[in-house]
Each structure stands twice: as C-alpha cells, then as structure tokens.
Amino acid sequence: MSPKPSNLSGSLEVVEIFSKLDQAELALLAEKLRPLELKSGETLFHQGDSGVELYVVGEGLVSISLQIPDGDRMELKRFGPGEFFGEMSIFEHMPRSADCVAVEPTLLFALHKDDFFGLIETRPQTAIKMMYRMLGVTTHRLLNISEFHSEMVLWGEDARLRSITDDLTGLYNRRFLDSAIEEQFSKAQRTNSPLAVLMIDLDHFNTVNNTCGLPVGDEILAAAAEIFRASLGSQGIGARYGGDEFSVLLPGMGVEGASAVAEAIRAGVEAMDIPAVREAGLSGVTTSQGLAVYPLHAKDVPGLLEAADKGVYRAKELGRNRVELPVDS
C-alpha cells in the first residue's frame, strides 16, 4: 500500500502546504516523511495525547472528533487524500485537541517536528514556502474552531439550564431546589440570618385541567410562574416542585417580609384572567400557601420543609386562597 519515497514526491504536489515546492524540494521532503498504515476503525491518537508529528493523508480517510458533555461524540472534520492535520503539535507543542480514527484503510505520511525544524535550518526557503501555505490553512481552521467552541459554550450553557429549570414555566426545578435549600440553609446558619420557605399549591387546578384540557392547564402554570417571578424580583428563588406545586426560598427574610411576598403571589394568581377558564364558567385558580421560617419554625432543612407543608394544609382547611404558618406565630 505504501509508495516508496522515490514515487512519493510527485503525489505531494496535490498537498496544499507543499504546492509551492519544486521537484527537488518535494524529493527532499519525501525522504523525511514516514509512511503509516491504519486499518479501518484504528485510532491514530486520542485527545490529550502528546504530539510530535504532522500528518498528510496519502490514501483513505480519517475522522477528527470530540466527546461532548452528554457523552456523545461530535465529528469536527474528515481529512482525505492531499490534506494535512496535526500541525499545532509541531509549532506549539500542544497535546492533541481531539481523537483521530481511520474511517477506512488509510495511508498517512508523518513529518516529525525535528525533521521540520531541521528543514528550517538547512533549507529555510523551502520551509518558508511550506509555512506560508500552512499559515492560511491553519488560520482558517482556528477561526472555525473558535466558532465551534463558541457554539459549544452556548450549547453547554443551554444544557446546564435545561438540567436545572422546568421546561414549561422556566422556573427552577426540584433538583435545583433541593441543592439550593441546603446551600441557603447553611448560609443562614453561618450568618445567623433567617430563611423563609413558601410551599404553594394551585387551588382547583385539577378541576380546571379536567374541564378545559391540558393546554389550558399549561397556560395557567406558565401564567402563575410569571406572577411568581414578578413578585419575587431578585429577592428569592422560585421553583416548580412538581405538577401544580411550587416552592419559594426567601433568604434573609423573616415572617413579615416573606408574608408580603406570599400575599403578592396570592393576589396576583387570584387576579389571573384565563379566557378559557372564564368561558367555562369556572371560578378560576387561587393558591394555598404555607410559610415557614428558620429558626422560628424549624432547626433543620427537613423540619423547615415539613413546617411549610403543614402551612399549606392549614390554608386548605381554612378555605384556601390564603397564606398560613404551620402554627399560630
């Protein structure tokens, strides 16, 4: 499969970085290239491997790919006959930035960095011709890599947000809340400051959902979430706990401040105007809210959540559309 160096110089003319070299220069370069055969599926190098060689594809095809955060692989580029890759390992002594695998039986020619720098010393004009052509190709690749990295950052941020937020409402999800409440509780203990928790159920939601349909139910949930955000501002952390249940963390707030936020939420949800609900002759949606505050009602996270939940049950028992503490306080 491998051509002899004497036969190689003619085929090097099609390689872009060698296209300005004359026949004598190509013959000299052919003597320095090491042939390397890969089977289909064989790995040439892995991301992070040290690298000391530039590669030229003589025959076949190789794939350059990365493993992305969700565990899948993303192919960046394929290199076929006449193309080169791996130049950054020569110039910057950088580790390989991706994995390289042969897509089919492939013949490569490897140029070691010592041979390349030796060429700079002994044949500087030849090296300059190569470097000039290489600069254009490499610059274009770096621009593409920069764009790819920017896309990956945005993709990663979007994935991160999807992992901690509720798709329908845009509020945080229960996974995030479970982590946030532990963090905020520890902070409250360290700073000797209060931490308020609101547990919120939407009243009559199942009736509306069953009567008007799931799309209307989704509209109600999204509208309620907007009211939560407007009522909280930058003061608290709102999360959809599940179904029609929501939770709010209010760091640094005692009963009085948290009650004001809860009342704003209560009034806002009561005033929501959902046309489909009104047209169905239903009374609309309100909230039953339970409010608990550390250290007044509990000394640990489970106790604080349980106290807020008891407040929800008190609110329902007392007629709904109200905010209640777990006990008279």
N, C-alpha and C positions, 0 to 999 in steps of 0.2 A: 504493500500500500504506500510506503514512504518513498518519494523520489529521492535520488541521490543529489547531493549538493550541486553537482555539475548541471543537473537538469532543473534545479530549483530556481536559479536566478531569473530565467525567463518568466516563470509564473509569478514572481514577486512584483512584476510591473503593475499588476492589477491591484495591488495593495496600496491604498491611498497614501499612506505615510512614506511609501517607497517610490511613488510615481515620478518624483523629480530626479531620481538617481540614474546615472548612466550604467552601461552594461558592466563596466569594470567595478563600479561601486556595488552593484547588485551581486556580482560574483563574490566580492569580499564579504558582503553581508550574509550570503548563503552559507559560507563556511562557518559562521558564528551561530547559526540557527540550529537548535536541537529538535529533531522530529519526535513527536509524541503521539501515540495512537491511543484512542479511547474507544471502548465498547459503548454501545447504546445503553444509556442509563448510568454510566460510570461517572463518578464525581471527580472533577479536577481539583477543586478546593472548596472549603467551607467559609462562610462569613467569620471573620475574626482570625483566620489563618494568616501567618506571616507570608509575605510575598516578595520574591526577588526576580521575577521574570515577567516579561511582556509576551503575550501570545498572539500569533497570527493563525487564522483558520485557513488551512490548505484545502481540505475537503470536509464535507459534513456540516453539522450544525450543533451549536451549544446554546444552552439557556441560562440566563442570569436571573436569579430570583431571590426574594427575601421572605422570611417568615414574619407575618404581621401579627399584631397583638391578640387577635382572636384565635390564633393557632393555625390559620390557613396560610397558604403560600401565595405570593403575588409575583408574577413574572414581570421583570423590568425590561428585558430586551433579549433578542436572539441574535447571535452572530454567525454569519455564514462565510463561504469562501471569499478571501480577499479582505476580510475585516479583522481588526485587531482589538485587544482589550487587555486590561491589567497594567496600563501604563503608570497609574498613580503609585503602584508599589515600587516602581523604579525611581521615580522622581521624589516622592515624599516619604518613602519607607513606611507607607501606611499598610495596615492589615487589610485583608480582603474585605470589601464592603458588602459582599453578597455571596451566595452559593453559585457554583458553576457546574452544570451537569450536561453531559453529551445527550442530545436528543436522538441522535443516530450515530452509527460508526463514524468517527471523526479523526481527521489528521490535523494536528496542530504543530506549529513551529514556535519554539520558545527562545526568546532572546534574554539572556541573563544580564542583570544590571552591570556586572563587572565588565562584560563584553561591550555593553553600550557606552559606558564611561571610558573604556579603553579606546573606543572608536572616536570619542570626543578628543582624546589626547593625540591620537595618531592621525586621524583624518577629520579634522574639525569641520571642513566644508561639507563633507558627507553627513556628519552628524547634524549640522545646522539645517541642511535640506530636510532631513527626517523630522527634526524638532519643529520646524516651521509648519510642516503639514500636520504634525501631531497636535500642535497647539490649537489649530482651528477645530479639529475634531473633538479634542478634549474639552475645549471651552463650550462647545455646543452640548456635549454630554453633561457637563457640570450645570449648565443652565437648566437642562431637563431634569437633572437630579434635584436641583433646588426647588423646581416647581413640584416635583413628586413629593419631596419632603414637606413642602407647604401643604399639599393635599393630605398627606398622612397625618400632619399635626391637626388639621381640621377634622379629618376622619376620626382621629383618636379622641379629640375633644367631644365630637358628636357621640361617639361610642360611650365615653365616660358619662356624658349627660344622660344618655339613654339608660345607663345602668343604675342611676340614682333618682331618676324622675319618672313620674307617671305619664304615659303617653297621652292620655285623654285630657287631663287637667293641667299638665305642665308643673304641678306641684311636686315636691319630693315624694319618693315612695317609702314604704315601710322599712325597707332595707337601710335607706339613708337615715331615717328617723331613729331606728334602733341604735345606730352608731352615734348620731348627733346627741341623743339624750344622755348617753354615757359620758360623752365629752363635756357637755354643758353642765351635767351634774357634778363632775369632778372639778370643773372650774368654779362652780358655785360654792363647793366645799372649801376650795383653796382660798377664795376671796371673801368667804363669809358673806355671800350675797344670795338673795332669793332666786328661785327658778320656778316659774309658773308653767303648768301644763293644762291645756284645754283639750278635752275629748268632745267631738262634735258628731252627732247623728242627724241626718236629714229626716224630718218627720214626714210621714205619709208618702215616702218616696216609692215604696213598693206598689202602693195603690196607683200612683201616677204612672209608674213604669208599666204596670199591667194594663192600665186603661189606654194610655196614649202611645205605648210602644217604646222599644229600646232607644231609637234615635232621639226621642224627646227626653228620655231619661239621661242620655249622654249630654244633651243640650243643657239640662238642669245642672248636672255635675260640673260642666265647664263654666257655666254662669256663676255658680256658687264659688268656684275656685277664684274667679276674678274678684269677687267680693272679699274673699279671704286675703288676697294679695293687697287690695286697696286698703283694707282695714289694718293689716299688719305693717305696711310700708317696709321700712328697714328694721323694724323692732323685733320681729320674730321669725320663726321657721315653720312654714306650713307644709303639711304632708297629707296625702291621701292614704289612710291606714288600710283601706280595703272596702270595696263596694260603695256604700253611701256613708262610710265612717271616715272622719278626718281628725287629725291631731295638730296641735299648735304648741310650739315651745316658745316661751317668752323669758329669755334670760334677763336677770336683774329686776324682774317685776314682782311686786307683792300682790296681794289681793286687790287693792284698789286699782292699780294700773291695769292689771290683767282683766279685771271686770269691765273696764271701759272698752278694751279691745273686744272682749266677748260680746258686749252689748252692741258694738258697731257691726259685728258679724251678724248677730241675731236680727237687727233691724234691716240690714242690707238684704239678707236672704228672704225675710218676710216680704220685702218690697219688690222682689223679682217679678217681672211680668213675662211669663212664657205663654205666648198666644195659644198654643195647642192645649195647655192646661186650662186656660180661661175658657176656651171654646168648648172644652169637655165638661164644663160646669163644676170643676173641682176647686177646692178651696186653696190650692197652691201648696207650697212647701215652706216649712219652717225648720227651726233647729232646736234640738235638746242638747244642752251643753253642760259638761261637768268641769269644774275648775278646782285644781289642787295646787298648792304652793309648798315648795321646800323652803324652810324646815318646818313650817307650820303644821302641815298635814301628814308628812312622811319624812323618814330619815334615810331612805334609800330609793333607788330607781323603781324596783318592783312595787314598793309601797306607794310611790307617787302616782304611778300609772293606775294602780288599783283604786286609789282615792279619787282620781279624776273620773274613773269609770263609775264609781258609786255616785258621783255627782250627776252623771248622765241619767242613771236610773231614778234618782230623786227628781230630776227635771221632768222625766216622763210621767212619774207618779203624780206630780203636782200639776199636770195639764199640758206639758210640752211648750214649745216656743218660749224657752226661758233658760237662764244660766243659774246653776246651783253648785254650792260647795258640797263636799261629801257629808259634812255635819254642820250644824249651826256654828258659825265662827264670827 
